Amino acid sequence: MNRTQNALLPSGWRPKEAADRVLEGLVNLCPPQVKGAHDSDFLILDGKAYVVYMANDVRPGEAPHWPDIYDVLSVVDVTSGEVEQTTTFAASKMVYENATLPEGACFVPRIVQKDARTLRCYFASESPGARQSQTWFTDYDLGRGALGRTVHPARIETSYGVFPMQPQHFYRHATAKGFTGQPKDYGLYPIDSFKRFDGRVYAVLNNFPGGQNALALLNDALDRFTIIGDYFMPNDVMLTESAVNRMPDGTWCAISRQEHGDRNYMFTTSRDGVVWTQHETRDFVRNGDNSKPTFDRFGDVYYLGWQEATRVKGVHRSIFNIDVSRDGVSWERKYRFETEKSFQYPVFREYAGGIYLTVTQGHVSDSRKERIMLGRLE
């Protein structure tokens, strides 16, 4: 870890002690009947956190072939941590006024503010081996404090045209760009939390089981994802679940999870978001594990979060590091989360001078995917 004269952290800073204080303040958002929960996203408006996550009432963990996986929106008072409202907004065979979802898991929910009174919630309805998964969205009305009664299919714009947002269309596009992996009929998600640059909304598209990644731009209606650039090279290491950000000089940088090889994280860059370099490792991230990273910028400081392969008492995903930098070159370790409950798939949001987070934890199952926790990072 590089340390310069312009260090962000005071001498003697203890990353684990700082992380322990955060862990002590986490609160559980899941109702008692929830047995498994994972992969949250959230935003904060007017003192309320709007948190989406996938859950089931049958067993710990999650899997795309479990039709009992449903998606929840919880409204939480940020100050007290009290859950004020919990609503299922997507589930197998759920009936809306204009459509009925097919049988299958409702996976990887994401949330974004559409306008002053509307939050948009996305999710994938999937049943591996039975059909193409489809990304849908439904809206939450802030004025009424309630979800809408309709659901709509999202679209994807590729080099071949505009189609329903399904893996087959993403795959066809990627193969034309040099992707050599196998097609999958599920696993297409806007994996990184939505980010705004220059007033526009961007998303990272990922087919998790296939290993495809692309930067996409949403249209003004937030119902179409247009692929800007693809980054999946080298093909043989299988890169997934990347997180992206813009660097001080305007270039793009992405950190990607690696499924093959040593499973350490790899990085790629782009001047324009269209043409990306081949992924490579960087010295300041060592001994990483295959789990979703984070890459945020709060003020003028970048926060890079990544799972370490080292385990606490053999627990998978029990160590998570957060490194900080102003330039993306010199990094310092600000937090080191070590817990037998695991610390996985966190999301960070800035609000009213503070940084808040949601994260997956558990204590019973090997996966530790049992509940979604909310807290304050700093």
C-alpha positions, 0 to 999 in steps of 0.5 A, a space after each residue: 500500500 503506497 503512502 505519500 506526504 499527502 496521506 489521507 489517513 493520520 499516522 497510526 490509523 487502525 483499519 480493523 478498529 475503524 471497521 469494528 466500530 462500523 460493525 457494532 452499529 449495523 442493524 438488521 432490516 429483514 423480517 423474522 420470516 426471512 431465512 435467506 437474503 442477499 445482494 442489496 441496493 439502496 438510496 437515501 432521500 429526506 432521511 429515509 433509506 430505500 433498500 431493495 434486496 432479494 430474500 426467501 423464507 425457506 432456507 439461507 442463501 440464494 440461487 437463480 433456480 429457486 422460484 421462492 426468491 423474491 424481491 423486497 423494498 424496505 423503507 428505513 429511518 436512517 437516524 433510528 434504523 427503524 424499518 417503517 415499511 417492507 413490501 414485496 415488489 417482485 415474486 414468482 407468478 406475481 400478478 400486476 394490473 398489466 402483467 403476471 410474472 412467469 414462474 421463477 426467481 426474482 433476482 438482483 434488484 436495483 434501485 434508482 431515483 427517476 424523478 422528484 417523486 419516483 423511484 424505479 426498482 429493477 429485477 431479473 425474472 429467471 428460470 435457468 434452462 427453461 427460458 430466457 430471463 427478462 429484466 423488469 421494472 416497477 416504480 415507487 411513488 414517493 408522494 403516496 409512499 407506495 409501489 405502483 401496480 404495474 410492471 414493465 420489461 426493460 430493453 437493451 440496445 446492442 450493436 444489432 438493435 433494441 430488444 427485450 433485456 434478455 441474455 441472448 441479445 447481450 451474448 450475440 452482441 458480445 460475440 461480435 466483439 470477440 467474446 468466446 464464452 458459452 451462452 447462458 439463458 439467465 444471469 443478466 443484471 445491472 450489477 454495479 449500483 447506478 452512477 451519474 456522470 455529467 448528468 447521465 445515468 450509467 450502469 454496468 451490465 454483467 452476465 454472471 455465469 457467462 462472464 460478460 461485462 459492459 458499460 451501459 447508458 440509460 435513456 431519459 425514461 430509464 427503460 432502455 440500457 444502451 451498451 457503450 463499451 465491452 470489457 471481458 478480455 482476457 476471455 480465459 479468466 472469466 471476469 464478472 460483477 465489475 464496479 466502475 468509476 471515472 478518474 480525475 483525468 476523465 478516464 474510466 476504470 473498472 475493477 472486475 471479479 475473477 472466477 478462474 485462476 487465482 481469483 484475484 481482482 483485475 482492472 481495465 481502463 478506457 479513455 472514452 468508455 467505448 474501447 477498454 484495455 485488457 484486464 490486468 492485476 494491480 499490486 495494491 490489490 493482492 490475495 483477492 477472492 471471487 466476490 463483488 467489489 465496490 468502487 465509489 467516489 465521495 467528495 474527492 476521495 475514491 473508496 475501493 472495496 474488495 473481498 480478501 481470500 484470507 478467512 476468519 475461522 474458515 468463514 467464506 467472505 469474512 474479510 473485506 478491505 476498503 482502500 482510499 485514494 485521491 488519484 487512483 494511484 496511491 492507496 491507503 487501507 481505511 477499513 478492514 472488516 473481519 467477522 465470522 458473520 461475513 461481510 459481503 456485497 456491501 453498497 455505500 451511499 453518501 448522505 448529509 455529510 455521512 456515508 451509509 452502507 448495506 451489506 449481507 451477513 449471516 451466522 448459521 449457513 456456510 454462505 452467510 447469506 441470511 440478512 441485510 444490515 444497514 449502518 453508517 460507515 462514517 
